Amino acid sequence: MTEGLRYAYAVVRDTDAPQAARTALERVPGVAGEPVVAVRHLGLAVLAGTVPAEDFDEGPLRQRLDDMAWLERVARTHQRVVDTVGAESCVIPVRLATVCQGEEGLRRMLAAGRERFASALDRLEGRVEWGVKAYAATPVPEGPSAAQEPPAPEGPPAGTPSAPGGMSGRDYLRRRKAQRQATERRWGDTEEGARLVHDTLSGLAERARLHPPQDPRLSGVSDRNVLNAAYLVRREDSAAFAERVGELAGRTAALRVELTGPWAPYSFTAPDETDAPDETDARDGTDARDGAESTGAEG
């Protein structure tokens, strides 16, 4: 592998490269079905594979990035390579759709980012990322006929003295007020529950990062997303962390909590959690870990 286009997946230490490349090669093909190999330079190694110009050269790639089905498939494959290697080695994910010209382009990428990559590998050794999402749970209807009862209209028909069903206008308005108050209490319980979950888990993690709420059009989940967070946890503490998430999930019926991971530390490669993660994301829009949003071309 010397010339042609190379798709970069992740950076590891040079000492981890043989095992990392062997693991990826044996278990997971790359985005074009290609084997993944390690290219070493300056004490680091980038895991990469040869990809066809008809899909990944600059012009075709720009067009491909508008094809959501293609992009999702690439994002999920990218993530699979990164997480397979990350299960056994400390790994820094490279931004989705980073393509270089030959091995020399990969080496230039390592040289340009050497200090950042080396610092991140030192900070993240032995750590994994867990994702936690919380949703406002749809309330369970009360009473035997509640499930069949149609939603009440917004108000009595104009010009009539009484509300639908023979109910007086006053009783109707009282009922609507009670419904609004119940909805407000439910949202309040949900948001307070989400704060409790985040505050508790932040205390168990080395670092935490809040992501924007998921767009239901991308996630396919209609419930309101009130917490979308990532937590950096020592690998040996992962079982205890997951157990605590399970305990918190049962605290309030207004909240549905989901745990994903462990992942490679996509959200924490930047030195500070307030920084944008330079080399992250094959990750949790749709949970190809949300990350079909970041694309790039290098070298």
N, C-alpha and C positions, 0 to 999 in steps of 0.2 A: 504494500500500500504506500505509494509515493505521490502520484499525480491524481488529478481529478478532484471532484467535490467530496468533502468530508463533513458529516453531520456529527456535531459534538454533543455528548450527553452529560458528562460529569467530569470533575477533577478529583483526583486522589493523590496521596503521597506516592512518590516513586517506589517506596518499599512495599506499598500495598498493591501496586499495579499488576504483578503476575496473578495473584489470587483474584483480584477484582475483574480483570479481563477474562480469566478462565471461568469465573462464575457466570458472567454475563453471556459469554460465548456458548456455554453449555446449556443455559436455561432459557435465555430470551434473545430472539433475533431483533435487529434494529428496525427503524421505521420503514425501510425498504426491503425488509427480510434479510438484511445483510448481517454478517458476523460483526461483533463489537470487539475491537482490539485496543490496546493501550499504546499511546505515543508519548515517550518520555522526553522531558526537557527541564533542566535547572532544578532537579530534585522533586519535580511534580510529574504527573502523567494525566493526560486527557483520554477518556474513553470515547471512541469515535468509530464510525463506520462509513464505508463508501456508498454514496447515494447517486442516483441517475440525474443528469443535467436536465432532462425533460420535465422533471418535477421540482428540482431544488436549485437550479440556476436562478439568478436574480429575477428575471422576467417571469418565468413560469411560477416561481415560488410566490410572488406577489399575487398572482391570479389564484393560486391554490389556497392562499390564506383567506379568501372570500368564500371558500367552499367549507361550510361548517361541518359537514359529515367527514370530509377528508381531514380537516383540522382536528376534530375530536379524536379520530383514529390515531393520528400522529401524536397528539398530546398523551393519549393513554399508553401508547407504546413507549414514548419517551419516559413517562413516569415509571413504567414497568421495569425498564432497564435501570433507571436510577435507584429504585427501591430494592431491586434484586441485589445490586451491588452494595447498597447501603445496609443491607441486613448483616453484612460481614465486615465492612470497612467504613471508615469515616469518609464521607463523600460530600462534595459541593456540587449541587445541580447546576448545570449550565442552562441559560435561558433557552426556552423553546424555540426551535427552528434556527439555531445558530449554525451556519454553514461556512466552512473555510475552504480555501483553495489548497488542496494537497496537504501533506504532512507539514510542509513549511508554514502554511497558514495556521495549523494547529499549534506549532511551536511559537509562532508570533503571539498567538492568543495567550499562551502560558507565560511568555516573557512579559507581556503588557500587564497581566494581572497577577504576577508572581507574588507580590507583597500581600495583596488582598486575599488570594487563595490560601497562602501559607498561614496568614493570621486566622482566617476562618477555620481552617483545619485544626489549628491549635485550640481554638475556643470550643469547637464542636465535637472534639474527640469524646467518644463514649456517650453522646447525647442523641436523642431522637425527638421527633416532633409528633405531638398528638393534636388532633383537631377535635374541637367540640362545637357543635351547633345546637341551639335551643330554639324551639318554635312555640308560638302561642297555640296551644292545643285547641282543637274544635270542641266546644262544650258538648257534653252528653245531654240529650233532651231528657227532661224530667217528666214522669207520669207515663201511664201506659199508652196514651194516645198522642203524646207530644211529638213523636217522630212523624205522625201523619198530619199534624196541624200545619196549615200553610202559614208563611210569614205574614205578620200583620201589615196592612198598608200604612203608608207614611202618615195619613190623617184621614178624618171623615170626609166623605164626598162633599164637595162644595155645595152650599145651599140647602143642606139637610139638617134637621135638628138632632139626629142621632147617628151613632157610628154603626158600622156593619154588625150584623148578627143580633140586632135588637139592643145592643149595648148603648147606654146613654153616652153623650159626648163627653161628659165629665169623667165617667168611668173609663172610657177609651183613652183619654189623655193621661189619666192616672196610670193606666197599664203601660202606655208608651214611655212615661217617665221612669217607671220601675224597670223597664227593659233597658233603657239608656243607662240607668245607674248600675244595673248588673253588668252591662258591657264595660263600663268604665272601671268597675271594681276588678273585672277579669283582666283587663289590660294592665291595671296597676299591679295586680298579683303577679302577672307574667313578667313585667319589667323588673319588679323587685326580686323575683325568683332568678332572673337572668343575672342581675347584679350579684346576688349571693353566690351563684355558681362561679362566676368569673372571679370574684374576690377570693373565694375559697381555693380554687384551682391555681390562681396566681401565687398564692402562698406556698403551694406544693411544687411549683415549677421554678426553674432558674430564671426564665424569661417568659413573657407572655406578649402576644400581639393580637390586637383586634383588627379584623378585616371588615370591610363593608358588608352589610346584609346581602344575602344572595338574592339575585333577581329570579323570581319564580319562573320567568320565561326560559331561563337557562337551566335551573335546577329541576324543574318539573314538580316542585313541591308548592302547593297552594297555601299552606299555613304560613303565617307571618314569621319571618326569621328575625328573632330578637337578639341573638348572640351568634357570632361567627368568629371564633377565636382559635389561636394556635398557641401551644404551650411547649416549651423546651424542657425536657425531662431527662435526667440521667437514665441510661438504659436499665440499670439495676433497680430503679425506682418505678419502672413502668407498671408493674402489676399492682402496686399500691395506688398509683395514680388512677388506673382504670377502675379499681374497686371503689375509690372515692367518687368518681363520676357516677357510677351505678347507684351509690347511696344518695347523691344529690338529685338524681333523676326521679326518685320517688318522693321528693319533698312536697311538691305541689302538683295538683291535677291540672293546673292551668298551663303547665310547661312540659313540652316533650323534648328530651335531651338525647342527642346522638353523639357517639364517640367514634372517631376514625383514626387509624394509625396502627402501629407506629410507622412514621414516614421518615425519609431523609429530611434534614432540617431546612426545608424550602424557605421558611419564613424568617430565618435567623442568620443568614449568611452575611448580612450587613452588620457592621460593628455595633450599631445602636438600633433598637427596635423602631425608632421613629424614622429611620432612613428607609428609602425604597430599597428592596433587596435586589442588588445588581444582577445576580446570576441565578435568580430563582425562577421557579414556576414551570412545572408541567402540571400544576396543581389547582381544589376544592374550590370555577364557574359551575360547572356541572359535576365537579369532583372527577375530572381527570386531574383532579384535585384543584378545581376552579381555575386551572391555569391555562386554558387555551387563549388567554388574553395577551400574554407576553411573547413577542417574537423578535428575532434579531438575525442579523447576518454579520459575520466577522471575516477578517482575513481576506 
